[in-house]
Amino acid sequence: MNLQIYMPEVSKKIPDGARVEPKYVFRILDREFQKHPAVAIFGLENWLTPSTALAMHIDPNLGIFLKPEQIPLSTLAQMIDTHKIIVLCSENGKYQFTAKDIKIDSNGIICCPIPTDLMAIQRRDGFRAPLR
């Protein structure tokens, strides 16, 4: 399956106010994961060769579960205990976070803890609500 993925935003280009309050991170990700969107997985050091996965499930105690799409086993093995940038796109915009301490379960599913930092990047400046 060919999935549409998007590059992460450079921290210098992320607008002020894009950081989601920690108390809303799980709620937002849970809502988005119910749609099973494609996600892009980028290395912190190399953005040229992203991997793709489908957002499968999020659990408040167990974390995030992603189903790899055409990721070689050797690449999956290299992800273990690393940090990656995850980019998830929806009709509301783009969500970006750093996945830490990645694990691969016995079924080849990518697992990681729920992030504490989530960036919500709207599609265009024109969609932004004015701040009061």
C-alpha positions, -999 to +999 in steps of 0.1 A: +000+000+000+013+035-009+008+058+021+011+096+021+036+108+047+049+143+056+082+156+068+086+168+103+088+205+111+121+219+122+118+232+158+127+267+147+097+267+123+072+254+147+049+283+156+044+295+191+014+279+207+018+247+188+028+227+219-002+208+233-008+210+270+003+176+285-031+170+300-046+169+264-019+148+247-036+114+253-070+127+244-058+141+210-038+111+201-066+087+211-090+106+188-066+105+159-055+069+164-092+058+161-089+068+124-058+045+119-039+072+100-005+066+083+024+079+103+059+087+092+089+076+114+120+097+111+154+092+127+166+121+148+198+122+128+185+113+093+153+126+077+161+114+042+148+078+046+115+077+067+097+046+075+059+043+074+034+027+097-003+027+106-014+041+139-031+011+155-039+017+191-031+039+221-034+027+257-030+049+287-009+023+305+008+004+277+015+033+253+014+037+215+012+008+190+021+012+153+019-014+126+050-012+103+043-009+065+070-025+044+098-019+069+125-046+066+132-066+098+167-053+099+154-017+100+129-026+127+157-042+148+177-010+145+147+010+160+148-008+193+157+015+223+160+045+200+142+079+197+124+087+165+102+116+153+067+105+146+046+126+122+008+119+120-014+139+096-051+143+097-078+166+083-071+188+113-034+193+106-002+176+115+009+162+149+045+156+157+062+141+187+094+122+197+089+085+204+113+074+231+125+039+241+109+022+211+103-016+214+092-042+189+067-068+202+066-105+192+041-096+163+065-070+148+044-041+162+063-009+171+055+002+207+066+032+227+054+052+257+029+080+252+048+112+246+048+141+270+053+167+243+030+169+213+031+196+186-001+204+167+007+222+135-023+235+116-024+231+078-021+268+069-017+301+087-052+310+074-068+283+095-054+297+128-078+312+152-066+347+164-053+347+200-071+370+224 
